[in-house]
Amino acid sequence: MLTPSEFIEAYEGIGENKAKAPFLKLFLLGILAGFLIAMGSAVTNTASHAIENVSAAKIICGMLFPFGLIMVILTGAELFTGNCLMAISVLSRKISISGMLRNFVIVYIGNFVGAMLLAVSCAFCGQMNLSGGGLAVTTIKVAVTKTSLTFGHAIVLGILCNILVCIAVMCAISAKSTAGKAIGAFVPICFFVLCGFEHCVANMYYIPAGIFAMNVPKYADLAAKAGLNTSVLTWGGFFIHNLIPVTIGNIIGGCGFAALIWASYRKKKTN
């Protein structure tokens, strides 16, 4: 595998290519990444919804969700959170801040579109009928929990999450075999899921899926019978109490980690 110093050198070029990529390519690969991360979110809800033991449910989610990022890496899709590593290319003066922000905006919107497409499909096409609608109740419960976070807590949980996501991407890029890339991505992502940290792209599925499920009368009735307080489950709550602070946290954590690695391992220029 690449050493950290070799990774820094390699990523300088990767970030440069990402900054210069055409709009349509970035947008389409952003949709793909959003869909794949959302698929990991849908799988964790589906696999854990009938498990009453919290620890067992967490372990199942931690074992399954990382495959979303593994698919992103192996398909070359564009993921907003992982692209925070582009700060390395900025610090190395290979790209401008505006070039990095251009990538962030295009990819973020693409990720949102991809995640929303899966959320709509699962909510309105019967996927949540599993266990007599039990999966829908779990989906709504997860969404309620995430929109009930305070702004500050969401930022901190977002910071912690994207440190691990960027470590996962670094490990995957540093590996020189497919198995190595998969293992490198798996462990850090498993850690963030088990700890309950917040990932903005995953939440682009988790929360809208719950909001859409509430628009299905059967699912709304089941949620009411389960005693869920769904008053917080609104589009305003989604953006204000989760997506915005989590995104801020993800940027701080990801770019902060990139700066730390760059400062620690960059090759010093000699006169």
C-alpha positions in Angstrom: 0.0 0.0 0.0 1.0 3.6 -0.3 2.7 5.3 2.6 1.0 8.4 4.0 3.6 10.6 2.1 2.9 8.7 -1.1 -0.8 9.1 -0.5 -0.5 12.9 -0.2 1.5 13.0 -3.4 -1.1 10.8 -5.2 -4.1 12.7 -3.9 -2.7 16.0 -5.1 -3.4 14.8 -8.6 -6.7 13.1 -7.8 -8.0 16.4 -6.3 -6.8 18.3 -9.3 -8.7 16.0 -11.6 -11.8 16.3 -9.5 -11.6 20.1 -9.6 -11.3 20.1 -13.4 -13.9 17.4 -14.1 -16.9 18.5 -16.4 -20.1 19.5 -14.7 -22.2 16.6 -16.2 -19.7 13.9 -15.2 -19.5 15.2 -11.6 -23.3 15.5 -11.4 -24.0 12.0 -12.7 -21.3 10.4 -10.5 -22.7 12.4 -7.6 -26.1 10.9 -8.2 -24.6 7.4 -8.3 -22.7 7.9 -5.0 -25.8 9.3 -3.4 -27.8 6.3 -4.5 -25.2 3.9 -3.3 -24.8 5.5 0.2 -28.6 5.6 0.4 -28.7 1.9 -0.5 -26.5 1.3 2.5 -28.9 3.3 4.7 -31.9 1.4 3.3 -30.2 -1.9 3.9 -29.3 -1.1 7.5 -32.9 -0.1 8.3 -34.2 -3.3 6.6 -31.8 -5.6 8.3 -32.1 -4.2 11.8 -35.8 -3.2 12.0 -37.0 -6.4 13.8 -34.0 -6.7 16.1 -34.9 -5.6 19.6 -31.5 -5.8 21.1 -29.9 -2.4 20.5 -26.3 -3.6 20.5 -27.1 -6.4 18.1 -28.9 -4.0 15.7 -25.9 -1.6 15.8 -23.5 -4.4 15.0 -25.6 -5.5 12.0 -25.8 -1.9 10.7 -22.1 -1.5 11.2 -21.3 -4.7 9.2 -23.6 -3.7 6.3 -23.4 0.0 5.8 -19.7 0.2 4.8 -20.5 -1.7 1.5 -22.1 1.5 0.3 -18.8 3.4 0.4 -17.0 0.3 -1.0 -19.2 0.5 -4.0 -18.7 4.2 -4.3 -14.9 3.7 -4.4 -14.9 0.8 -6.8 -17.3 2.5 -9.2 -15.4 5.8 -9.1 -18.5 7.7 -8.0 -18.3 11.2 -6.4 -19.1 11.5 -2.7 -19.2 14.9 -1.1 -17.9 13.8 2.3 -14.9 11.9 0.8 -14.1 14.8 -1.5 -13.3 16.9 1.6 -9.8 15.4 1.1 -9.5 17.8 -1.8 -8.2 20.2 0.9 -4.9 18.4 0.3 -4.8 19.7 -3.3 -5.7 23.2 -2.1 -2.9 23.2 0.5 -0.5 21.9 -2.1 -1.5 24.7 -4.4 -2.6 22.3 -7.1 -6.2 23.7 -7.2 -7.9 26.8 -5.9 -10.5 27.0 -3.1 -13.1 28.0 -5.8 -12.2 24.8 -7.7 -12.8 22.7 -4.6 -16.0 24.5 -3.8 -17.3 24.0 -7.3 -16.8 20.2 -6.9 -18.5 20.3 -3.5 -21.6 22.1 -4.7 -22.1 19.9 -7.9 -21.4 16.6 -6.1 -23.5 17.6 -3.0 -26.5 18.3 -5.2 -25.9 15.0 -7.2 -25.7 13.1 -3.9 -29.0 14.6 -2.8 -30.7 13.6 -6.0 -29.5 10.1 -5.8 -30.5 9.6 -2.2 -33.9 11.1 -2.7 -34.6 8.9 -5.7 -34.1 5.8 -3.5 -36.1 7.3 -0.6 -39.1 8.0 -2.8 -38.9 4.5 -4.3 -38.7 2.7 -1.0 -41.5 4.8 0.6 -44.0 4.7 -2.2 -43.4 1.4 -3.9 -44.0 -1.1 -1.0 -40.5 -1.8 0.1 -41.4 -0.7 3.6 -44.3 -3.1 3.9 -41.9 -5.6 5.4 -43.1 -7.0 8.8 -46.6 -5.6 8.3 -45.2 -2.1 7.9 -42.7 -2.5 10.8 -39.9 -1.4 8.5 -41.8 1.8 7.8 -42.1 2.5 11.6 -38.4 1.9 12.0 -37.6 4.3 9.1 -39.8 7.0 10.7 -38.3 6.4 14.1 -34.8 6.8 12.8 -35.8 10.0 11.0 -37.4 11.4 14.1 -34.3 10.7 16.2 -32.0 12.4 13.7 -34.2 15.5 13.4 -34.4 15.8 17.2 -30.7 16.5 17.6 -29.6 19.9 18.8 -27.6 22.1 16.3 -24.4 21.8 18.3 -24.6 18.0 18.8 -25.3 17.5 15.0 -22.2 19.5 14.1 -19.9 17.5 16.5 -21.3 14.2 15.4 -20.8 15.3 11.8 -17.1 16.2 12.6 -16.4 12.8 14.1 -18.1 11.0 11.3 -16.2 12.6 8.4 -12.8 12.2 10.1 -13.5 8.4 9.9 -15.0 8.7 6.3 -11.9 10.4 5.1 -9.6 7.9 6.8 -11.6 5.2 5.0 -11.1 6.9 1.7 -7.4 7.4 2.4 -7.0 3.7 3.3 -8.9 2.6 0.2 -6.9 4.8 -2.1 -3.6 3.7 -0.5 -4.4 0.0 -1.1 -3.2 -1.5 -4.3 -5.6 -4.4 -4.5 -9.4 -4.6 -4.7 -9.6 -6.6 -1.4 -7.3 -4.0 0.2 -9.5 -1.1 -0.9 -12.6 -2.8 0.4 -11.0 -3.7 3.8 -9.5 -0.2 4.1 -12.9 1.4 3.6 -14.8 -1.1 5.7 -13.3 -0.7 9.2 -13.5 3.2 9.7 -17.1 3.3 8.3 -18.1 0.4 10.6 -16.8 2.4 13.5 -18.8 5.6 12.6 -22.0 3.6 12.2 -21.5 1.8 15.5 -20.9 5.1 17.3 -23.9 6.8 15.8 -22.0 9.6 14.1 -23.8 11.7 11.5 -23.2 11.5 7.8 -25.0 14.1 5.6 -25.4 12.0 2.5 -26.7 9.0 4.5 -29.2 11.4 6.1 -30.3 12.5 2.7 -32.0 9.0 2.7 -32.7 8.4 6.3 -34.8 11.5 7.0 -36.6 12.0 3.6 -37.5 8.3 3.7 -39.2 8.9 7.0 -40.9 12.0 5.8 -42.2 10.2 2.7 -43.3 7.3 4.7 -45.5 9.6 6.8 -47.3 10.5 3.6 -48.5 6.9 3.3 -51.6 6.7 5.5 -50.9 3.1 6.6 -47.4 3.9 7.7 -48.6 7.2 9.4 -51.2 5.2 11.4 -48.6 2.6 12.5 -46.2 5.4 13.6 -49.0 7.0 15.7 -49.8 3.6 17.3 -46.1 3.2 18.1 -46.3 6.5 20.0 -43.7 8.3 17.8 -43.6 12.1 18.1 -43.5 12.9 14.4 -44.1 16.7 14.8 -40.4 17.3 14.3 -40.4 15.3 11.1 -40.7 18.2 8.6 -38.6 19.4 5.7 -37.7 22.4 7.8 -36.6 20.1 10.7 -34.6 18.0 8.2 -32.6 21.0 6.9 -32.3 23.1 10.1 -31.8 20.4 12.8 -29.8 17.9 10.8 -28.7 18.4 7.2 -27.2 21.9 7.6 -25.3 21.3 10.9 -24.2 17.8 9.9 -22.9 19.1 6.6 -21.0 21.9 8.4 -19.5 19.2 10.8 -18.6 16.9 7.9 -16.7 19.7 6.1 -14.8 20.7 9.3 -14.0 17.0 10.1 -13.0 16.1 6.6 -11.0 19.2 5.6 -9.5 19.3 9.1 -8.3 15.7 8.8 -6.9 16.4 5.3 -5.0 19.4 6.6 -3.6 17.4 9.5 -2.4 14.6 7.1 -1.0 17.1 4.7 0.9 19.0 7.4 2.3 15.8 8.9 3.4 14.0 5.7 3.9 16.5 2.9 7.3 16.5 1.3 9.3 19.5 2.2 10.6 21.5 -0.7 14.4 21.8 -0.7 16.3 24.8 -2.3 
